[in-house]
Amino acid sequence: MSMRNDLSFIIDSRLALYEHQSTYNPNLPLRFLMYTANLYSNMTKDRNLYGSRPVRVPAPGFVIFYNGLPEQPNRQIIKLSDVYEVQDKEISLELKAVMLNINRGHNERLMDKCKTLKDYSIYVDKVREYTKSMQLEDAVEKAITECIENDILAEFLRNNRTEAKNVSIFEYDEEKHMRQTKEEGREEGREEGRKEVARINQLNKLLALQNRTADIVKAASDREWQEKLFKEFGL
């Protein structure tokens, strides 16, 4: 299975890599290292890396946008060296990623400068709030309608309503299952938990591609129905 970062681009000779996460992941610097190595490899495949002249590459920068439920600070640095088995005083290879909390009420100066990011945080907050009192599908539908009416991601949601709804249901369900599986994993084993999350994620992706929103919602609360869907897709 190949690894892909959420977004990367070059601007002013700088390579910017971005990731969106709904869970805290200390392995992101390691993943960023792999992404960057792959990008550099593609950039320099026709260059002479064995010559005496330096092969210039864009300087990288790494940003993680976090909007999970567990509380995190507005800004923190996650380092590659934090996962080294041996913690030496002098580090030969380091990679630092900036994680920004984009939940509603966090990093307000950043939000004021980027309406799209602020609107997204409001939309996510609405979905989470409404799921406390109604079914997930209804909560997403209500959040989308309210946001359009109040000019919050209005154009995007209006033009991509069905896709936005399916993705929102999938992401919220994934977030829920990851929390549940993490709790179960402490008792049943971490490896088994990771396999189950991957299985559920694959099922939800396949259902989302077929616009089977109702099945995603039902499977989230009906284990027997979920097992039937696993068999249907051979998972």
N, C-alpha and C positions, 0 to 999 in steps of 0.2 A: 504494500500500500504506500503510495507516495504522500509526502507531507506538503501542504500548501498553506501559505500565510493568507490572511484575509485581504490585505491590500498592500501594494508596494509600488513606488514610482520614484523617478529621478527628477529633481528640481534644483537648479543652480549647482550642479555637480555634486549633489547630495542624494544618497539613497535613503528614502524614508520607508520604513516598514511598520505597519499598523496591525494590531490584533484586537478583536472584541471578545471579551470573556464575561460570562455570568457566574463563573466560579474562580476563586483564587488558585493560580497554578504556578508553583515555584519552578516548574520546568520550562517556562516560556523562554528564558534566556538561551537555554540549550536548543530549543526549537528555532529560535531566531538565528542562532549560529548556523544551523543546518540550512535554513532558508537562504541566508546570506552567502554561504559557501556555494550553494547551487546557482544563485544569481551571478556571483562573480565568475563561476566556471563558464556559464553561458556567455558572459560579456567578453571573456578573454580567450575563448576557444580558438580564435584565429590569430591570436597574438603570440609573440615569441617569449614565453616565460623563462627560457633558458639563456636569453641574451644578456648583454651587459647594460642595456638601457632599462630604466624602471618602467613597468607597465602600470599606468595610472588607473585607479578605480575610484568611484565616488565614495565619499565618506558616509558610513551608515548611521542611522538614528533609529531608535526603537521605542514605540509608544504602545501601551496597552490601555484600552478603554474598558473599564470594569463597571458593571452594573448589577452585580449579584446581591443577594439578600444579606449574607453575613457582612457586618459592618467592616469597612476598611477606611483608612485615612484618605484625605483628598488627594494626596500625592505621596508616592513612595518609590524607592529604587529597588529593583530586583536584580541581583547579580548572578552571573554564571558561576562564579567562585563559591557561591553559597551551597552548590550541590556537589562540589568536589569532595571526594572521599577523604583526602588529606588536605588540611588547611595550612598551607605554607605561608610564611610571612611575606615572601615575594611571589607574586602571581605572574606567571608567564603569559597567560591568556585570560583576558577578562572581557566581559560583555555586560553592559548595564542597560536595563530597560526601565523606562519611566511608566509607572502604572497610575492612571488618573481615574478617580471615582466619578462617574458621570450619572450617578443616581440623583434624583431630584433633591435639591437642597445642598448639593456639593459643588465645589469649584464654580461658584456663581459668577466670578469675573470671566472665566472661560466661556460659560454659558451665555453671558450677555454679549460676547463677541461673536458667537456662532449660534444663530437662531435655530438652525436645523438640529444641532446637537441638543439644545435646550428643549425643542419640541419633542424630540425622541425620548428624552428623559421624562417628560410629562406624560407622553403616551404610555410608556412602560409602567409608570406609577399608577395610571388609571386602570390598566389591565389588572395589575396586582390587587388594587383596592377593590375592584368589582368582583374578582374571583372569590372574595371572602363571603359574598352573599348570593352568588348566582353561578350557574354552570359556566365553564371556561369559554365555550363557544359564544354564549350570550354576553359574557363579560367583554370579550374581544370586539364583538359587534357593537356594543354600546360605546366602548372606548373610541372606536373608529368613527362612529357617527358624531360623537361629541367633539372630537378633534377637528373634523371637517367643518362643523358648525362654528368652531371658535378659531379657525385659521391656524390650527396646529398640525403641521405636516399635511395641510389640506390638499394641495395639488397632488402630492405623491399618493396619498391615501385614496383620493378620488379616482385617479387614473389606474391605480394598482390595487383596488380594494380586495379582490379575491385572493390574489397572491399574498398581500400583506396579512390577511386574515389567516391563511393557511400557515405561513411562516411563524406568525405570532403564536398560534396554537402549538405548533411543533416545538418552538423554542421554550415556551412556558412549560410544556409537558416534559421536555428534556431536562429542564432545570429541576422540576419536581422529582423526576425519577433519579436524577443524580444525587439529590439530597437523601431520598429514601434508600437508595442503594448504598450510599456511603454509611448510613446508620446500620443497615443490615450487614454491610461488609465487616464491621467491627466484630460481629458475632459469627458470621459464616465464612469469612475470609475475603481479603481484598481482591484477589485475582478473580474469584467467581463473580464478585460485584462488578468489576470492570467489564467482564464478558457480557453480563446481562445488560449493562448500559449500552454497550455497542450494539447488541441485538435489538434493543428497543429503538435506538436511534436509527438503525437501518430500516426497521419496519416503518417508523414515522416518516422517513424520507420517501420511501416507496409509496406510502399512502398519500403524502402531500403531492407527489408528482401526478397522481391520479385524481387529485382534488377530492379525496375521500375524507373530508373533514370530520364527518359524523363518526367514522370508524376510529379516528385518532382520539376523539373525545371519549367515546365509549370504552376503548381499550385502556384508557388511563385509569378507569375505576372498575372495570370488569375484567378480572384476570382470565376467566374462562374464555371470554371473547378474544382477548389478546392472544391466547394460545391457539385459537382457531385461525387467527390472522397469521401467526408465525408459520403454521402448517401450510396455509394458502401460498405464502411466498417462499416456502422451503427454508425458513430460518431456524 
